[in-house]
Amino acid sequence: MNQPVTIMPCLDMKAGRVVKGVHFVDIADAGDPVECAKAYCAAGADELALLDINATFENRGTLLDVVRRTAQACSVPFTVGGGIRDVKSAGDVLQAGANKVSVSSAAFRKPEIIPEIIKEFGADSLTVAIDVDVNPSLPSGYEVYVDGGRTATGADAVEWAKQVDGYGVKVILPTSKAGDGAKTGYDLPVIKAMVKACRATIVASGGAGKLEDFLEAAKAGATVLLAASVFHFHLIDIKELKAYLKAHGIAVR
């Protein structure tokens, strides 16, 4: 692999606190987002993701105050998702200090916001996230979910990724509902299918539990390796992870 992989801790946020769930439920507190962001920057993270997991479900915008405070504390690029539903809400989050916005449910329901956000802020400012779960009746075997993994759509996840890719999106972030927080490994088939179908960078998300899981995702073609539980609860150290990947022939930052 020529392109260095990016290590991206993810701060799932609920009511202004970092939390971590399993399969998008069973939520446990994992600290203050600003303190977590500072700690991750110091620990060698390449980028951060901050996801307001209940914003869409609660039909409200992202907590901009938390974005501002995180931006001040953060020395690496960070992506903010949750509650971004149009150009204005994307602009508010970028103005508050985020480097990118991540859009999931709103992009699926109103695909036209993808080219609108790209036109207004540039392709580098947007990530499209796709929550997926296994559905053998669909061509790729994976279905798109919205509303933080609560609502099945009947749409094929890889076909939706191809459509997203066609708009010129540079980063696509599929999260496996089955893998989320379970520490059983990333869903490699969906990563491989999206890598094959898309020009965009594919993020591995949902399921990292051990060092080998990150290596397998990198070998599957993911160039951003996102995780939460293993970092939040100090099961894996970022420097240790980078050393491990490097020792196994994966370029790291």
Secondary structure, DSSP 4 states (H G I P E B T S, - for coil): --SPBEEEEEEEEETTEEEEEETTEEEEEEE-HHHHHHHHHHHT-S-EEEEETTTTTTT----HHHHHHHHHH-SS-EEEESS--SHHHHHHHHHTT-SEEEESHHHHH-TTHHHHHHHHH-GGGEEEEEEEEE-TTSTTSEEEEETTTTEEEEEEHHHHHHHHHHTT-SEEEEEETTTTTT-S---HHHHHHHHHH-SSEEEEBS---SHHHHHHHHHTT-SEEEESHHHHTTSS-HHHHHHHHHHTT--B-
